[in-house]
Amino acid sequence: GGGNTTFSTYMLDTRALLVTGQAGLAAEYVGGTLVAGLAAVWAGGVAARLAVRLPRGASRRRPRVRPETATQPPGAGGSVTSGTRSMP
């Protein structure tokens, strides 16, 4: 795939810098590429969050409980809580 080709080019470029005695430049190249890649991932996450307009951490929030149902005992409010019905 395309990712393997890109990574192998990245490694060959780094190797070429090392072989020619440019270890400092090779280190800058590796570090700069890493920082740029992480910055791109972060920017993509921010853009995706803005695109769907979700506040940060929204997926981890618990659903809100309506105040009128929070004080009712279980089974109150006319809901059926079991599969049995009483006969008239």
MMTF fields as JSON, N, C-alpha, C and O atoms, coordinates in Angstrom:
{
  "mmtfVersion": "1.0.0",
  "mmtfProducer": "UNKNOWN",
  "numBonds": 351,
  "numAtoms": 352,
  "numGroups": 88,
  "numChains": 1,
  "numModels": 1,
  "chainsPerModel": [1],
  "groupsPerChain": [88],
  "chainIdList": ["A"],
  "bondAtomList": [4, 2, 8, 6, 12, 10, 16, 14, 20, 18, 24, 22, 28, 26, 32, 30, 36, 34, 40, 38, 44, 42, 48, 46, 52, 50, 56, 54, 60, 58, 64, 62, 68, 66, 72, 70, 76, 74, 80, 78, 84, 82, 88, 86, 92, 90, 96, 94, 100, 98, 104, 102, 108, 106, 112, 110, 116, 114, 120, 118, 124, 122, 128, 126, 132, 130, 136, 134, 140, 138, 144, 142, 148, 146, 152, 150, 156, 154, 160, 158, 164, 162, 168, 166, 172, 170, 176, 174, 180, 178, 184, 182, 188, 186, 192, 190, 196, 194, 200, 198, 204, 202, 208, 206, 212, 210, 216, 214, 220, 218, 224, 222, 228, 226, 232, 230, 236, 234, 240, 238, 244, 242, 248, 246, 252, 250, 256, 254, 260, 258, 264, 262, 268, 266, 272, 270, 276, 274, 280, 278, 284, 282, 288, 286, 292, 290, 296, 294, 300, 298, 304, 302, 308, 306, 312, 310, 316, 314, 320, 318, 324, 322, 328, 326, 332, 330, 336, 334, 340, 338, 344, 342, 348, 346],
  "bondOrderList": [1, 1, 1, 1, 1, 1, 1, 1, 1, 1, 1, 1, 1, 1, 1, 1, 1, 1, 1, 1, 1, 1, 1, 1, 1, 1, 1, 1, 1, 1, 1, 1, 1, 1, 1, 1, 1, 1, 1, 1, 1, 1, 1, 1, 1, 1, 1, 1, 1, 1, 1, 1, 1, 1, 1, 1, 1, 1, 1, 1, 1, 1, 1, 1, 1, 1, 1, 1, 1, 1, 1, 1, 1, 1, 1, 1, 1, 1, 1, 1, 1, 1, 1, 1, 1, 1, 1],
  "groupList": [{"groupName": "GLY", "atomNameList": ["N", "CA", "C", "O"], "elementList": ["N", "C", "C", "O"], "formalChargeList": [0, 0, 0, 0], "bondAtomList": [1, 0, 2, 1, 3, 2], "bondOrderList": [1, 1, 2], "singleLetterCode": "G", "chemCompType": "PEPTIDE LINKING"}, {"groupName": "ASN", "atomNameList": ["N", "CA", "C", "O"], "elementList": ["N", "C", "C", "O"], "formalChargeList": [0, 0, 0, 0], "bondAtomList": [1, 0, 2, 1, 3, 2], "bondOrderList": [1, 1, 2], "singleLetterCode": "N", "chemCompType": "L-PEPTIDE LINKING"}, {"groupName": "THR", "atomNameList": ["N", "CA", "C", "O"], "elementList": ["N", "C", "C", "O"], "formalChargeList": [0, 0, 0, 0], "bondAtomList": [1, 0, 2, 1, 3, 2], "bondOrderList": [1, 1, 2], "singleLetterCode": "T", "chemCompType": "L-PEPTIDE LINKING"}, {"groupName": "PHE", "atomNameList": ["N", "CA", "C", "O"], "elementList": ["N", "C", "C", "O"], "formalChargeList": [0, 0, 0, 0], "bondAtomList": [1, 0, 2, 1, 3, 2], "bondOrderList": [1, 1, 2], "singleLetterCode": "F", "chemCompType": "L-PEPTIDE LINKING"}, {"groupName": "SER", "atomNameList": ["N", "CA", "C", "O"], "elementList": ["N", "C", "C", "O"], "formalChargeList": [0, 0, 0, 0], "bondAtomList": [1, 0, 2, 1, 3, 2], "bondOrderList": [1, 1, 2], "singleLetterCode": "S", "chemCompType": "L-PEPTIDE LINKING"}, {"groupName": "TYR", "atomNameList": ["N", "CA", "C", "O"], "elementList": ["N", "C", "C", "O"], "formalChargeList": [0, 0, 0, 0], "bondAtomList": [1, 0, 2, 1, 3, 2], "bondOrderList": [1, 1, 2], "singleLetterCode": "Y", "chemCompType": "L-PEPTIDE LINKING"}, {"groupName": "MET", "atomNameList": ["N", "CA", "C", "O"], "elementList": ["N", "C", "C", "O"], "formalChargeList": [0, 0, 0, 0], "bondAtomList": [1, 0, 2, 1, 3, 2], "bondOrderList": [1, 1, 2], "singleLetterCode": "M", "chemCompType": "L-PEPTIDE LINKING"}, {"groupName": "LEU", "atomNameList": ["N", "CA", "C", "O"], "elementList": ["N", "C", "C", "O"], "formalChargeList": [0, 0, 0, 0], "bondAtomList": [1, 0, 2, 1, 3, 2], "bondOrderList": [1, 1, 2], "singleLetterCode": "L", "chemCompType": "L-PEPTIDE LINKING"}, {"groupName": "ASP", "atomNameList": ["N", "CA", "C", "O"], "elementList": ["N", "C", "C", "O"], "formalChargeList": [0, 0, 0, 0], "bondAtomList": [1, 0, 2, 1, 3, 2], "bondOrderList": [1, 1, 2], "singleLetterCode": "D", "chemCompType": "L-PEPTIDE LINKING"}, {"groupName": "ARG", "atomNameList": ["N", "CA", "C", "O"], "elementList": ["N", "C", "C", "O"], "formalChargeList": [0, 0, 0, 0], "bondAtomList": [1, 0, 2, 1, 3, 2], "bondOrderList": [1, 1, 2], "singleLetterCode": "R", "chemCompType": "L-PEPTIDE LINKING"}, {"groupName": "ALA", "atomNameList": ["N", "CA", "C", "O"], "elementList": ["N", "C", "C", "O"], "formalChargeList": [0, 0, 0, 0], "bondAtomList": [1, 0, 2, 1, 3, 2], "bondOrderList": [1, 1, 2], "singleLetterCode": "A", "chemCompType": "L-PEPTIDE LINKING"}, {"groupName": "VAL", "atomNameList": ["N", "CA", "C", "O"], "elementList": ["N", "C", "C", "O"], "formalChargeList": [0, 0, 0, 0], "bondAtomList": [1, 0, 2, 1, 3, 2], "bondOrderList": [1, 1, 2], "singleLetterCode": "V", "chemCompType": "L-PEPTIDE LINKING"}, {"groupName": "GLN", "atomNameList": ["N", "CA", "C", "O"], "elementList": ["N", "C", "C", "O"], "formalChargeList": [0, 0, 0, 0], "bondAtomList": [1, 0, 2, 1, 3, 2], "bondOrderList": [1, 1, 2], "singleLetterCode": "Q", "chemCompType": "L-PEPTIDE LINKING"}, {"groupName": "GLU", "atomNameList": ["N", "CA", "C", "O"], "elementList": ["N", "C", "C", "O"], "formalChargeList": [0, 0, 0, 0], "bondAtomList": [1, 0, 2, 1, 3, 2], "bondOrderList": [1, 1, 2], "singleLetterCode": "E", "chemCompType": "L-PEPTIDE LINKING"}, {"groupName": "TRP", "atomNameList": ["N", "CA", "C", "O"], "elementList": ["N", "C", "C", "O"], "formalChargeList": [0, 0, 0, 0], "bondAtomList": [1, 0, 2, 1, 3, 2], "bondOrderList": [1, 1, 2], "singleLetterCode": "W", "chemCompType": "L-PEPTIDE LINKING"}, {"groupName": "PRO", "atomNameList": ["N", "CA", "C", "O"], "elementList": ["N", "C", "C", "O"], "formalChargeList": [0, 0, 0, 0], "bondAtomList": [1, 0, 2, 1, 3, 2], "bondOrderList": [1, 1, 2], "singleLetterCode": "P", "chemCompType": "L-PEPTIDE LINKING"}],
  "groupTypeList": [0, 0, 0, 1, 2, 2, 3, 4, 2, 5, 6, 7, 8, 2, 9, 10, 7, 7, 11, 2, 0, 12, 10, 0, 7, 10, 10, 13, 5, 11, 0, 0, 2, 7, 11, 10, 0, 7, 10, 10, 11, 14, 10, 0, 0, 11, 10, 10, 9, 7, 10, 11, 9, 7, 15, 9, 0, 10, 4, 9, 9, 9, 15, 9, 11, 9, 15, 13, 2, 10, 2, 12, 15, 15, 0, 10, 0, 0, 4, 11, 2, 4, 0, 2, 9, 4, 6, 15],
  "groupIdList": [1, 2, 3, 4, 5, 6, 7, 8, 9, 10, 11, 12, 13, 14, 15, 16, 17, 18, 19, 20, 21, 22, 23, 24, 25, 26, 27, 28, 29, 30, 31, 32, 33, 34, 35, 36, 37, 38, 39, 40, 41, 42, 43, 44, 45, 46, 47, 48, 49, 50, 51, 52, 53, 54, 55, 56, 57, 58, 59, 60, 61, 62, 63, 64, 65, 66, 67, 68, 69, 70, 71, 72, 73, 74, 75, 76, 77, 78, 79, 80, 81, 82, 83, 84, 85, 86, 87, 88],
  "secStructList": [7, 2, 2, 2, 2, 2, 2, 2, 2, 2, 2, 2, 2, 2, 2, 2, 2, 2, 2, 6, 6, 7, 2, 2, 2, 2, 2, 2, 2, 2, 2, 2, 2, 2, 2, 2, 2, 2, 2, 2, 2, 2, 2, 2, 2, 2, 2, 2, 2, 2, 2, 2, 6, 7, 7, 6, 6, 4, 4, 4, 7, 7, 7, 7, 7, 7, 2, 2, 2, 2, 1, 1, 7, 6, 6, 7, 1, 1, 7, 7, 7, 1, 1, 7, 7, 7, 7, 7],
  "xCoordList": [0.805, 0.0, 0.852, 2.082, 0.172, 0.828, 1.598, 2.636, 1.085, 1.767, 3.133, 4.076, 3.256, 4.545, 5.553, 6.723, 5.112, 6.0, 6.493, 7.676, 5.573, 5.938, 6.92, 7.907, 6.655, 7.538, 8.912, 9.93, 8.948, 10.252, 11.049, 12.27, 10.394, 11.075, 11.623, 12.739, 10.832, 11.25, 12.499, 13.439, 12.518, 13.67, 14.887, 16.014, 14.665, 15.793, 16.415, 17.635, 15.577, 16.104, 16.928, 17.995, 16.421, 17.152, 18.477, 19.512, 18.438, 19.664, 20.683, 21.873, 20.216, 21.113, 21.799, 22.981, 21.055, 21.657, 22.705, 23.766, 22.41, 23.363, 24.629, 25.736, 24.464, 25.606, 26.525, 27.741, 25.962, 26.781, 27.328, 27.907, 27.138, 27.715, 26.908, 27.438, 25.665, 24.816, 23.842, 22.625, 24.397, 23.581, 22.665, 21.52, 23.159, 22.336, 21.114, 20.002, 21.346, 20.233, 19.264, 18.052, 19.801, 18.945, 18.061, 16.876, 18.631, 17.858, 16.771, 15.644, 17.116, 16.121, 15.0, 13.828, 15.369, 14.394, 13.432, 12.217, 13.992, 13.158, 12.27, 11.063, 12.859, 12.086, 11.045, 9.908, 11.436, 10.489, 9.322, 8.183, 9.605, 8.537, 7.581, 6.366, 8.128, 7.298, 6.407, 5.208, 6.989, 6.212, 5.142, 4.001, 5.503, 4.535, 3.398, 2.241, 3.72, 2.686, 1.727, 0.513, 2.272, 1.414, 0.561, -0.599, 1.126, 0.356, -0.783, -1.88, -0.523, -1.571, -2.697, -3.87, -2.351, -3.371, -4.204, -5.431, -3.546, -4.258, -5.194, -6.353, -4.687, -5.506, -6.69, -7.782, -6.488, -7.595, -8.654, -9.848, -8.228, -9.188, -9.991, -11.202, -9.31, -10.001, -10.985, -12.121, -10.568, -11.452, -12.668, -13.782, -12.462, -13.583, -14.555, -15.77, -14.021, -14.873, -15.699, -16.882, -15.072, -15.798, -16.824, -17.895, -16.498, -17.4, -18.697, -19.765, -18.617, -19.83, -20.383, -21.427, -19.684, -20.099, -20.37, -21.358, -19.494, -19.594, -18.647, -17.487, -19.116, -18.18, -17.17, -17.448, -16.02, -14.955, -15.438, -15.942, -15.287, -15.687, -17.167, -17.642, -17.916, -19.358, -19.709, -20.73, -18.901, -19.228, -19.117, -19.651, -18.441, -18.268, -19.304, -19.31, -20.159, -21.152, -22.289, -22.671, -22.817, -23.97, -25.227, -25.266, -26.252, -27.491, -28.125, -28.035, -28.754, -29.412, -30.687, -31.378, -30.988, -32.223, -33.195, -32.864, -34.409, -35.404, -35.774, -35.973, -35.873, -36.149, -37.433, -37.473, -38.5, -39.768, -39.695, -40.482, -38.767, -38.653, -37.595, -37.545, -36.758, -35.675, -36.184, -35.535, -37.342, -37.841, -38.892, -39.306, -39.346, -40.358, -39.731, -38.613, -40.444, -39.924, -39.937, -40.675, -39.136, -39.125, -40.516, -41.221, -40.917, -42.216, -43.315, -44.416, -43.062, -44.079, -44.2, -43.299, -45.325, -45.495, -46.2, -46.207, -46.796, -47.6, -46.809, -47.392, -45.52, -44.761, -44.833, -44.94, -44.775, -44.803, -43.373, -42.492, -43.133, -41.772, -41.554, -40.417, -42.612, -42.429, -43.278, -44.087, -43.094, -43.821, -45.177, -45.831, -45.635, -46.914, -47.978, -47.693, -49.21, -50.35, -51.345, -51.474, -52.048, -53.088, -54.367, -54.671, -55.097, -56.36, -57.469, -57.443, -58.459, -59.562, -60.486, -61.453],
  "yCoordList": [-1.181, 0.0, 1.25, 1.195, 2.364, 3.663, 3.989, 4.648, 3.523, 3.794, 3.148, 3.746, 1.919, 1.243, 1.967, 2.086, 2.448, 3.163, 4.452, 4.786, 5.174, 6.42, 6.159, 6.881, 5.122, 4.826, 4.385, 4.774, 3.576, 3.126, 4.297, 4.335, 5.243, 6.43, 7.254, 7.769, 7.371, 8.094, 7.451, 8.155, 6.135, 5.429, 5.517, 5.671, 5.421, 5.528, 6.925, 7.069, 7.939, 9.304, 9.471, 10.084, 8.917, 8.987, 8.245, 8.74, 7.066, 6.268, 7.021, 7.029, 7.653, 8.394, 9.538, 9.808, 10.2, 11.272, 10.702, 11.297, 9.561, 8.949, 8.479, 8.661, 7.875, 7.356, 8.484, 8.302, 9.64, 10.772, 11.588, 12.657, 11.073, 11.734, 12.902, 13.739, 12.965, 14.07, 13.578, 13.669, 13.059, 12.479, 13.523, 13.221, 14.722, 15.782, 16.097, 16.234, 16.208, 16.477, 15.293, 15.482, 14.077, 12.881, 12.892, 12.57, 13.263, 13.331, 14.401, 14.189, 15.55, 16.608, 16.141, 16.437, 15.415, 14.903, 13.925, 14.011, 12.998, 12.011, 12.717, 12.481, 13.573, 14.283, 15.211, 15.265, 15.941, 16.86, 16.136, 16.597, 14.998, 14.217, 13.681, 13.684, 13.223, 12.723, 13.829, 13.627, 14.99, 16.11, 16.551, 16.8, 16.649, 17.066, 16.059, 16.447, 14.767, 13.733, 13.799, 13.694, 13.974, 14.072, 15.34, 15.32, 16.43, 17.672, 17.497, 18.018, 16.767, 16.518, 15.667, 15.919, 14.667, 13.835, 14.692, 14.589, 15.535, 16.407, 17.357, 17.528, 17.965, 18.895, 18.177, 18.739, 16.952, 16.176, 15.884, 15.923, 15.591, 15.355, 16.596, 16.527, 17.737, 19.008, 19.302, 19.7, 19.111, 19.375, 18.453, 18.891, 17.192, 16.256, 16.637, 16.571, 17.037, 17.445, 18.666, 18.749, 19.616, 20.804, 20.467, 21.071, 19.512, 19.154, 18.545, 18.789, 17.774, 17.157, 17.934, 17.583, 18.982, 19.885, 19.176, 19.464, 18.258, 17.596, 18.266, 18.511, 18.565, 19.1, 18.043, 16.848, 18.463, 17.529, 16.611, 17.077, 15.315, 14.336, 14.003, 13.336, 14.436, 14.207, 12.733, 12.343, 11.908, 10.487, 9.787, 8.69, 10.392, 9.778, 10.252, 9.784, 11.153, 11.681, 10.693, 9.965, 10.683, 9.84, 10.573, 11.803, 9.843, 10.518, 11.24, 10.789, 12.345, 13.107, 12.393, 11.779, 12.48, 11.928, 13.078, 14.108, 12.886, 13.94, 14.061, 13.043, 15.277, 15.451, 14.771, 14.241, 14.763, 14.171, 12.649, 12.062, 11.991, 10.54, 10.121, 8.954, 11.039, 10.692, 10.358, 9.597, 10.912, 10.684, 9.591, 9.226, 9.053, 8.007, 6.663, 6.378, 5.832, 4.496, 3.652, 3.965, 2.588, 1.73, 1.195, 0.764, 1.216, 0.71, 1.742, 1.486, 2.895, 3.946, 4.638, 4.573, 5.3, 6.057, 5.266, 5.683, 4.134, 3.388, 2.546, 2.011, 2.402, 1.585, 0.125, -0.177, -0.768, -2.197, -2.632, -2.429, -3.233, -3.63, -5.127, -5.588, -5.897, -7.334, -7.785, -7.02, -9.011, -9.543, -10.124, -10.697, -10.005, -10.583, -9.509, -8.351, -9.909, -8.996, -9.619, -10.841, -8.768, -9.297, -9.483, -8.711, -10.512, -10.793, -10.003, -9.841, -9.499, -8.731, -9.598, -9.1],
  "zCoordList": [0.0, 0.0, 0.0, 0.04, -0.046, -0.084, 1.181, 1.128, 2.335, 3.602, 3.671, 4.189, 3.15, 3.157, 2.276, 2.64, 1.132, 0.224, 0.876, 0.796, 1.523, 2.18, 3.315, 3.461, 4.127, 5.241, 4.753, 5.327, 3.696, 3.207, 2.633, 2.786, 1.984, 1.482, 2.642, 2.578, 3.692, 4.89, 5.485, 5.855, 5.579, 6.147, 5.218, 5.689, 3.915, 2.969, 3.003, 2.929, 3.115, 3.221, 4.495, 4.479, 5.602, 6.87, 6.765, 7.212, 6.176, 5.999, 5.142, 5.455, 4.059, 3.181, 3.941, 3.729, 4.817, 5.617, 6.574, 6.762, 7.172, 8.108, 7.392, 7.899, 6.215, 5.455, 5.017, 4.955, 4.714, 4.269, 5.438, 5.242, 6.66, 7.821, 8.358, 9.09, 8.013, 8.465, 9.54, 9.382, 10.622, 11.686, 12.332, 12.667, 12.501, 13.093, 12.252, 12.762, 10.951, 10.042, 10.001, 9.907, 10.071, 10.1, 11.341, 11.26, 12.493, 13.731, 13.638, 14.084, 13.057, 12.87, 11.945, 12.178, 10.902, 9.945, 10.623, 10.447, 11.396, 12.092, 13.124, 13.167, 13.948, 14.973, 14.383, 14.853, 13.351, 12.716, 12.081, 12.152, 11.459, 10.845, 11.904, 11.709, 13.021, 14.115, 14.674, 14.863, 14.937, 15.479, 14.485, 14.872, 13.216, 12.199, 12.074, 11.91, 12.151, 12.076, 13.254, 13.08, 14.451, 15.635, 15.595, 16.006, 15.107, 14.969, 13.965, 14.167, 12.892, 11.899, 12.485, 12.209, 13.288, 13.934, 14.883, 14.898, 15.674, 16.603, 15.842, 16.22, 14.779, 13.988, 13.358, 13.275, 12.918, 12.364, 13.407, 13.11, 14.628, 15.711, 16.041, 16.252, 16.085, 16.343, 15.22, 15.48, 13.995, 12.85, 12.864, 12.574, 13.195, 13.254, 14.363, 14.177, 15.524, 16.639, 16.258, 16.587, 15.562, 15.127, 14.051, 13.996, 13.206, 12.113, 12.636, 12.073, 13.683, 14.221, 15.41, 15.961, 15.797, 16.869, 18.192, 18.868, 18.551, 19.844, 20.82, 20.486, 22.011, 22.997, 23.389, 23.288, 23.827, 24.197, 25.305, 26.326, 25.11, 26.112, 26.094, 27.014, 25.091, 25.061, 25.044, 25.611, 24.416, 24.321, 25.666, 25.83, 26.63, 27.94, 28.955, 30.094, 28.565, 29.496, 29.694, 28.778, 30.901, 31.201, 30.757, 30.789, 30.347, 29.94, 31.123, 32.265, 30.836, 31.889, 32.327, 31.513, 33.613, 34.149, 34.322, 34.907, 33.8, 33.955, 35.426, 36.088, 35.955, 37.388, 37.841, 38.952, 37.014, 37.438, 37.56, 38.302, 36.847, 36.954, 37.958, 38.346, 38.382, 39.29, 40.682, 41.4, 41.091, 42.445, 42.506, 43.606, 41.388, 41.386, 41.708, 41.278, 42.462, 42.732, 41.464, 40.53, 41.409, 40.224, 39.923, 40.836, 38.678, 38.25, 38.31, 37.822, 38.888, 38.965, 37.625, 36.789, 37.434, 36.202, 35.128, 33.97, 35.472, 34.508, 33.537, 32.594, 33.717, 32.794, 33.216, 34.405, 32.256, 32.526, 32.798, 31.963, 33.97, 34.3, 34.187, 34.284, 33.986, 33.803, 32.636, 32.112, 32.236, 31.096, 31.458, 30.587, 32.706, 33.129, 33.21, 33.517, 32.931, 33.058, 34.012, 34.085, 34.743, 35.628, 34.824, 33.915, 35.18, 34.499, 35.173, 36.393, 34.406, 35.025, 35.83, 36.406]
}
